[in-house]
Amino acid sequence: MSREVHFSDVSEALEELEYPIERSEAGAELADVTLVLADGREDFGDLISQTSSDVFESAEDLESELHNTLPRGAVGEPFQSEGDA
């Protein structure tokens, strides 16, 4: 079953994983999740597979890497809600 996660709720989604976790495993765990961004939607698992770390020690580590892979407009303009509808 596919689900959607708004960018503002990404921390909560990442907290559901067990750490440490390998990049491939994290991507597989979130492959059925669509991440709702300010400028569209992305496959959460695909975004994770684009990160550079092989292993994440915590949700914070994974979220930090994720921010580095997002397109520039993904979180919107300053003062815009982060992907919230």
GROMACS elastic network, one bead per residue, 0.5 to 0.9 nm:
[ bonds ]
;  ai    aj funct       b0    kb
    1    32     6  0.69601   500
    1    33     6  0.88670   500
    2    31     6  0.86722   500
    2    33     6  0.57557   500
    2    34     6  0.75041   500
    3    32     6  0.66154   500
    3    33     6  0.50290   500
    3    34     6  0.62338   500
    3    35     6  0.87894   500
    4    32     6  0.86528   500
    4    33     6  0.55489   500
    4    35     6  0.58980   500
    4    36     6  0.66933   500
    5     8     6  0.81540   500
    5     9     6  0.62736   500
    5    10     6  0.65997   500
    5    13     6  0.74392   500
    5    33     6  0.69006   500
    5    34     6  0.62096   500
    5    35     6  0.50343   500
    5    36     6  0.59499   500
    5    44     6  0.87358   500
    6     9     6  0.53553   500
    6    10     6  0.66363   500
    6    34     6  0.84190   500
    6    35     6  0.58227   500
    6    37     6  0.65828   500
    6    82     6  0.76637   500
    6    83     6  0.56301   500
    6    84     6  0.60987   500
    6    85     6  0.84490   500
    7    10     6  0.51640   500
    7    11     6  0.84764   500
    7    35     6  0.63056   500
    7    36     6  0.58112   500
    7    37     6  0.56553   500
    7    38     6  0.80818   500
    7    74     6  0.87101   500
    7    75     6  0.75477   500
    7    82     6  0.58957   500
    7    83     6  0.54372   500
    7    84     6  0.74455   500
    8    11     6  0.76515   500
    8    12     6  0.89969   500
    8    36     6  0.89531   500
    8    37     6  0.87557   500
    8    75     6  0.89615   500
    8    81     6  0.80977   500
    8    82     6  0.54763   500
    8    83     6  0.65858   500
    8    84     6  0.70045   500
    9    12     6  0.55672   500
    9    13     6  0.67278   500
   10    13     6  0.51522   500
   10    14     6  0.62491   500
   10    15     6  0.86656   500
   10    35     6  0.80106   500
   10    63     6  0.76950   500
   11    14     6  0.51801   500
   11    15     6  0.61774   500
   11    16     6  0.89863   500
   11    59     6  0.70940   500
   11    60     6  0.77258   500
   11    63     6  0.69458   500
   12    15     6  0.51191   500
   12    16     6  0.68262   500
   12    59     6  0.88869   500
   13    16     6  0.55437   500
   13    17     6  0.77077   500
   13    30     6  0.86907   500
   13    59     6  0.89693   500
   14    17     6  0.57404   500
   14    18     6  0.89061   500
   14    26     6  0.88227   500
   14    30     6  0.88816   500
   14    58     6  0.87533   500
   14    59     6  0.53951   500
   14    60     6  0.82788   500
   14    62     6  0.76129   500
   14    63     6  0.74407   500
   15    18     6  0.76877   500
   15    19     6  0.89096   500
   15    58     6  0.82796   500
   15    59     6  0.56270   500
   15    60     6  0.86593   500
   16    59     6  0.86644   500
   17    20     6  0.88090   500
   17    21     6  0.77590   500
   17    26     6  0.73938   500
   17    29     6  0.78690   500
   17    58     6  0.89589   500
   17    59     6  0.77011   500
   18    21     6  0.64715   500
   18    58     6  0.83505   500
   18    59     6  0.87501   500
   19    22     6  0.85235   500
   19    55     6  0.89587   500
   19    56     6  0.69036   500
   19    57     6  0.56134   500
   19    58     6  0.55907   500
   19    59     6  0.74700   500
   20    55     6  0.67157   500
   20    56     6  0.54827   500
   20    58     6  0.62306   500
   20    59     6  0.88734   500
   21    24     6  0.84138   500
   21    25     6  0.65373   500
   21    26     6  0.63687   500
   21    54     6  0.86461   500
   21    55     6  0.56041   500
   21    56     6  0.53800   500
   21    57     6  0.66868   500
   21    58     6  0.80391   500
   22    25     6  0.52510   500
   22    26     6  0.61967   500
   22    27     6  0.85839   500
   22    53     6  0.84320   500
   22    54     6  0.57375   500
   22    56     6  0.62220   500
   22    57     6  0.88491   500
   23    26     6  0.51650   500
   23    27     6  0.60961   500
   23    28     6  0.85943   500
   23    48     6  0.67649   500
   23    49     6  0.63418   500
   23    50     6  0.89799   500
   23    51     6  0.76940   500
   23    52     6  0.85849   500
   23    53     6  0.68789   500
   23    54     6  0.52192   500
   23    55     6  0.55806   500
   23    56     6  0.69861   500
   23    62     6  0.87423   500
   24    27     6  0.51111   500
   24    28     6  0.61697   500
   24    29     6  0.86384   500
   24    45     6  0.87166   500
   24    48     6  0.81026   500
   24    49     6  0.64965   500
   24    54     6  0.78772   500
   24    55     6  0.87381   500
   25    28     6  0.50465   500
   25    29     6  0.60915   500
   25    30     6  0.86817   500
   26    29     6  0.50632   500
   26    30     6  0.63129   500
   26    31     6  0.84505   500
   26    45     6  0.71719   500
   26    48     6  0.70800   500
   26    49     6  0.82362   500
   26    56     6  0.88134   500
   27    30     6  0.53239   500
   27    31     6  0.58015   500
   27    44     6  0.72993   500
   27    46     6  0.65000   500
   27    47     6  0.77894   500
   27    48     6  0.53631   500
   27    49     6  0.57235   500
   28    31     6  0.50245   500
   28    32     6  0.81571   500
   28    45     6  0.61019   500
   28    46     6  0.88107   500
   28    49     6  0.88860   500
   29    32     6  0.76288   500
   29    33     6  0.87133   500
   29    45     6  0.72812   500
   30    33     6  0.53102   500
   30    34     6  0.84485   500
   30    43     6  0.82772   500
   30    44     6  0.58691   500
   30    46     6  0.85956   500
   30    48     6  0.84424   500
   31    34     6  0.80499   500
   31    43     6  0.66931   500
   31    44     6  0.61410   500
   31    46     6  0.70015   500
   32    43     6  0.75616   500
   32    44     6  0.76796   500
   32    45     6  0.73682   500
   33    42     6  0.86820   500
   33    43     6  0.62457   500
   33    44     6  0.55375   500
   33    45     6  0.70905   500
   34    41     6  0.64052   500
   34    42     6  0.57202   500
   34    44     6  0.55512   500
   34    45     6  0.83893   500
   35    40     6  0.85738   500
   35    41     6  0.55873   500
   35    42     6  0.52059   500
   35    43     6  0.60435   500
   35    44     6  0.53774   500
   35    83     6  0.88529   500
   36    39     6  0.82535   500
   36    40     6  0.62402   500
   36    42     6  0.67175   500
   36    43     6  0.89490   500
   36    74     6  0.89385   500
   36    82     6  0.89122   500
   36    83     6  0.57562   500
   36    84     6  0.78354   500
   37    40     6  0.51474   500
   37    41     6  0.55590   500
   37    42     6  0.74573   500
   37    73     6  0.85814   500
   37    74     6  0.52883   500
   37    75     6  0.61085   500
   37    76     6  0.79251   500
   37    82     6  0.68199   500
   37    84     6  0.79119   500
   38    41     6  0.81796   500
   38    73     6  0.70848   500
   38    74     6  0.52628   500
   38    75     6  0.51567   500
   38    76     6  0.50194   500
   38    77     6  0.85403   500
   38    80     6  0.82381   500
   38    81     6  0.76875   500
   38    82     6  0.59747   500
   38    84     6  0.75039   500
   38    85     6  0.88372   500
   39    73     6  0.61987   500
   39    74     6  0.53674   500
   39    75     6  0.73830   500
   39    76     6  0.67495   500
   39    83     6  0.77393   500
   40    74     6  0.74960   500
   40    83     6  0.83129   500
   41    44     6  0.89294   500
   41    74     6  0.89421   500
   42    45     6  0.87112   500
   42    46     6  0.77100   500
   42    47     6  0.72893   500
   43    46     6  0.52997   500
   43    47     6  0.64224   500
   43    48     6  0.88673   500
   44    47     6  0.52034   500
   44    48     6  0.63663   500
   44    49     6  0.87686   500
   45    48     6  0.51566   500
   45    49     6  0.62770   500
   45    50     6  0.88856   500
   46    49     6  0.50533   500
   46    50     6  0.65497   500
   47    50     6  0.52461   500
   47    51     6  0.70195   500
   47    66     6  0.69889   500
   47    69     6  0.68282   500
   47    70     6  0.74896   500
   48    51     6  0.54336   500
   48    52     6  0.89068   500
   48    62     6  0.80706   500
   48    65     6  0.81864   500
   48    66     6  0.63984   500
   48    69     6  0.81450   500
   49    52     6  0.81691   500
   50    66     6  0.83580   500
   50    69     6  0.66158   500
   51    54     6  0.81940   500
   51    62     6  0.85073   500
   51    65     6  0.59291   500
   51    66     6  0.64454   500
   51    68     6  0.76553   500
   51    69     6  0.62563   500
   52    65     6  0.73729   500
   52    69     6  0.88959   500
   53    56     6  0.68957   500
   53    62     6  0.85382   500
   53    65     6  0.76041   500
   55    62     6  0.87399   500
   56    59     6  0.74151   500
   56    60     6  0.86441   500
   56    61     6  0.58625   500
   56    62     6  0.57598   500
   57    60     6  0.82819   500
   57    61     6  0.64143   500
   57    62     6  0.78994   500
   58    61     6  0.52080   500
   58    62     6  0.65266   500
   58    63     6  0.87099   500
   59    62     6  0.51341   500
   59    63     6  0.60604   500
   59    64     6  0.85510   500
   60    63     6  0.50810   500
   60    64     6  0.61002   500
   60    65     6  0.86556   500
   61    64     6  0.52296   500
   61    65     6  0.63691   500
   61    66     6  0.86285   500
   62    65     6  0.51656   500
   62    66     6  0.60611   500
   62    67     6  0.87323   500
   63    67     6  0.62857   500
   63    68     6  0.88533   500
   64    67     6  0.52924   500
   64    68     6  0.67796   500
   65    68     6  0.52178   500
   65    69     6  0.67777   500
   66    69     6  0.52629   500
   66    70     6  0.64893   500
   67    70     6  0.54651   500
   67    71     6  0.87325   500
   68    71     6  0.84226   500
   69    72     6  0.89935   500
   70    73     6  0.81387   500
   70    74     6  0.61864   500
   70    75     6  0.84849   500
   71    74     6  0.53464   500
   71    75     6  0.84836   500
   72    75     6  0.75242   500
   72    76     6  0.82161   500
   73    76     6  0.50946   500
   73    77     6  0.71834   500
   74    77     6  0.89102   500
   74    82     6  0.81807   500
   74    83     6  0.79877   500
   75    78     6  0.85546   500
   75    80     6  0.78679   500
   75    81     6  0.78108   500
   75    82     6  0.51089   500
   75    83     6  0.65058   500
   76    79     6  0.81863   500
   76    80     6  0.58516   500
   76    81     6  0.73893   500
   76    82     6  0.65030   500
   76    83     6  0.75698   500
   77    80     6  0.54543   500
   77    81     6  0.85469   500
   77    82     6  0.89340   500
   78    81     6  0.85632   500
   79    82     6  0.87051   500
   80    83     6  0.82907   500
   80    84     6  0.89936   500
   81    84     6  0.56900   500
   81    85     6  0.82144   500
   82    85     6  0.89167   500
